[in-house]
């Protein structure tokens, strides 16, 4: 299988796609979102527009579901089964960043969650977090879940407005480092992604996996 890193999140809507774009640009990595629920706002197309190498660095979804719902619910409407054990993986010589959907325990299918998918393929993971009331709890619970599944966590990416108090508690309590910080973007374009990719490039390329 291609050398891969799972991009997982503590919650829905905390910026995994933008974080994935910045990380892919910084690491000269490819991007793949195996399951996309909803066709109007495809994360694959968003990332393809933001990377320097464009669409050549992103790979089509294993499953593209019609409704913007949780994958298990969208699959039921489309009358298809999401079987991640049968996914055809992209072929690339680059590192592949694999973006999951929702939080680490969000459904991948009617019978499995994102953590099951990541553990099945024995991928190391990067956890995307964001500061909000309750995010310490969500981040630490996500870390504990990854540990219990035997998933190696390479580090945390903080997305959005910094909060030193929260971030210090998370890193001290969990012993998991913050490997990158990505600000909230009011607008998105390729030069902006390139600029922040340059800022985090050194720490990401230093990862051992």
C-alpha positions as CSV (number, residue, x, y, z in Angstrom):
1,X,0.0,0.0,0.0
2,X,1.1,3.6,-0.6
3,X,2.9,5.3,2.3
4,X,0.0,7.1,3.9
5,X,-1.0,9.3,6.8
6,X,-4.6,9.5,8.0
7,X,-5.9,13.1,8.6
8,X,-8.5,12.7,11.4
9,X,-10.5,15.3,13.3
10,X,-11.9,15.9,16.8
11,X,-15.2,17.0,15.3
12,X,-17.1,17.9,12.1
13,X,-16.2,21.2,10.5
14,X,-13.0,21.9,12.3
15,X,-10.9,22.4,9.1
16,X,-9.4,19.0,8.1
17,X,-9.7,19.9,4.4
18,X,-7.8,23.2,4.6
19,X,-5.3,21.6,7.0
20,X,-4.8,18.8,4.5
21,X,-4.2,21.2,1.7
22,X,-1.5,23.1,3.7
23,X,0.1,19.8,4.7
24,X,0.1,18.4,1.2
25,X,1.7,21.5,-0.1
26,X,4.3,21.5,2.6
27,X,5.2,17.8,2.3
28,X,4.8,17.5,-1.5
29,X,2.2,14.9,-0.7
30,X,-0.8,13.7,-2.6
31,X,-4.4,14.0,-1.2
32,X,-7.2,11.5,-1.1
33,X,-10.6,11.6,0.5
34,X,-11.9,8.0,0.2
35,X,-15.6,8.8,0.9
36,X,-17.3,12.0,0.0
37,X,-20.9,12.5,1.0
38,X,-22.4,15.2,-1.1
39,X,-21.5,16.2,-4.7
40,X,-21.9,20.0,-4.6
41,X,-18.9,20.8,-2.3
42,X,-16.3,18.1,-3.0
43,X,-13.2,18.4,-0.9
44,X,-11.2,16.8,-3.6
45,X,-11.9,19.6,-6.0
46,X,-11.2,22.3,-3.3
47,X,-7.8,20.8,-2.5
48,X,-7.0,20.4,-6.2
49,X,-7.6,24.1,-6.8
50,X,-5.3,25.0,-3.8
51,X,-2.2,22.9,-4.5
52,X,0.6,24.1,-6.7
53,X,0.5,20.9,-8.7
54,X,-3.3,21.2,-8.9
55,X,-5.5,18.3,-9.8
56,X,-2.5,16.0,-10.5
57,X,-1.9,15.7,-6.8
58,X,-5.4,14.7,-5.8
59,X,-7.1,11.4,-6.4
60,X,-10.8,10.6,-7.0
61,X,-12.9,9.3,-4.2
62,X,-13.4,5.6,-3.7
63,X,-17.0,6.4,-3.2
64,X,-18.9,9.6,-4.1
65,X,-22.3,9.7,-2.4
66,X,-25.1,12.0,-3.5
67,X,-26.3,13.5,-0.2
68,X,-24.3,15.7,2.2
69,X,-25.0,13.5,5.2
70,X,-23.0,11.1,7.4
71,X,-21.6,8.5,5.0
72,X,-23.7,5.7,6.5
73,X,-26.9,7.7,6.0
74,X,-25.9,8.9,2.5
75,X,-25.0,5.3,1.4
76,X,-28.4,4.1,2.6
77,X,-30.1,6.7,0.4
78,X,-27.9,5.8,-2.6
79,X,-28.5,2.1,-1.9
80,X,-24.8,1.2,-1.8
81,X,-22.5,-0.3,0.7
82,X,-19.4,1.4,2.0
83,X,-16.8,-1.5,2.4
84,X,-13.5,0.1,3.1
85,X,-11.7,-3.2,3.0
86,X,-12.3,-3.2,-0.8
87,X,-11.2,0.3,-1.6
88,X,-8.8,0.6,-4.6
89,X,-6.0,2.8,-3.2
90,X,-4.5,5.5,-5.4
91,X,-1.1,4.6,-7.0
92,X,1.5,7.2,-6.3
93,X,5.2,7.4,-5.3
94,X,4.4,10.4,-3.0
95,X,3.2,10.3,0.6
96,X,-0.6,10.1,0.5
97,X,-2.7,12.2,3.0
98,X,-6.0,10.4,3.5
99,X,-8.7,12.7,4.9
100,X,-11.4,11.1,6.9
101,X,-14.9,12.5,7.4
102,X,-16.2,14.1,10.6
103,X,-14.7,13.0,13.9
104,X,-12.7,9.9,14.7
105,X,-15.8,8.0,15.8
106,X,-18.0,9.4,13.0
107,X,-19.5,6.6,10.8
108,X,-17.5,5.3,7.8
109,X,-20.3,2.8,7.0
110,X,-23.3,1.3,8.6
111,X,-21.1,-0.9,10.7
112,X,-17.8,0.9,11.2
113,X,-16.4,4.3,12.2
114,X,-13.4,6.3,10.9
115,X,-11.1,4.8,13.6
116,X,-11.9,1.3,12.3
117,X,-10.9,2.4,8.8
118,X,-7.6,3.9,10.0
119,X,-6.7,1.0,12.2
120,X,-7.5,-1.5,9.4
121,X,-4.9,0.0,7.1
122,X,-2.5,0.5,10.0
123,X,-2.0,4.2,9.1
124,X,-0.3,6.7,11.4
125,X,-2.5,9.7,12.0
126,X,-2.4,13.5,12.4
127,X,-5.2,14.9,14.5
128,X,-6.7,18.2,13.5
129,X,-8.1,20.2,16.4
130,X,-9.6,23.6,17.0
131,X,-10.0,25.8,20.0
132,X,-13.6,26.2,21.3
133,X,-15.4,25.6,24.5
134,X,-15.2,21.8,25.0
135,X,-12.4,21.2,22.6
136,X,-10.0,20.1,25.3
137,X,-12.3,17.3,26.1
138,X,-12.9,16.4,22.4
139,X,-9.2,16.5,21.7
140,X,-8.2,14.3,24.6
141,X,-11.0,11.9,24.0
142,X,-9.9,11.6,20.4
143,X,-6.3,10.9,21.5
144,X,-7.4,8.2,23.9
145,X,-9.5,6.5,21.1
146,X,-6.6,6.5,18.8
147,X,-4.4,5.0,21.5
148,X,-6.9,2.2,22.3
149,X,-7.1,1.3,18.6
150,X,-3.3,1.1,18.3
151,X,-3.2,4.0,15.9
152,X,0.1,5.9,16.1
153,X,-0.5,9.6,16.5
154,X,2.2,11.7,14.8
155,X,1.0,15.0,16.3
156,X,-1.8,17.6,16.5
157,X,-2.5,20.4,14.0
158,X,-4.3,23.3,15.6
159,X,-6.6,25.1,13.2
160,X,-8.0,28.6,13.8
161,X,-7.6,31.0,16.6
162,X,-4.9,30.1,19.1
163,X,-5.6,29.5,22.8
164,X,-2.3,29.0,24.7
165,X,-4.0,27.8,27.9
166,X,-6.0,25.1,26.1
167,X,-3.1,24.0,23.9
168,X,-0.6,23.8,26.8
169,X,-3.0,21.6,28.8
170,X,-3.6,19.3,25.8
171,X,0.1,18.8,25.1
172,X,1.1,18.5,28.8
173,X,-1.6,16.0,29.6
174,X,-1.4,13.9,26.5
175,X,2.4,14.2,25.7
176,X,1.4,14.7,22.0
177,X,3.1,17.6,20.3
178,X,1.4,20.3,18.3
179,X,3.3,20.0,15.0
180,X,1.6,22.9,13.1
181,X,-0.7,25.8,13.6
182,X,-2.9,27.0,10.8
183,X,-4.9,30.3,11.2
184,X,-8.5,30.8,10.2
185,X,-8.7,31.8,6.5
186,X,-11.2,34.5,5.6
187,X,-10.5,33.8,1.9
188,X,-8.7,30.9,0.3
189,X,-6.3,30.9,-2.6
190,X,-3.2,29.1,-3.8
191,X,-0.6,31.8,-2.7
192,X,-2.1,31.8,0.8
193,X,-1.8,28.0,1.1
194,X,1.8,28.2,-0.2
195,X,2.7,30.8,2.4
196,X,1.5,28.8,5.3
197,X,2.8,25.6,3.9
198,X,6.2,27.2,3.9
199,X,5.8,28.1,7.6
200,X,5.1,24.5,8.7
201,X,7.2,22.6,6.1
202,X,10.2,22.0,8.4
203,X,8.2,20.5,11.3
204,X,6.1,18.3,9.0
205,X,9.1,17.0,7.0
206,X,10.7,16.0,10.3
207,X,8.0,13.5,11.1
208,X,9.1,9.9,11.4
209,X,6.6,7.4,10.0
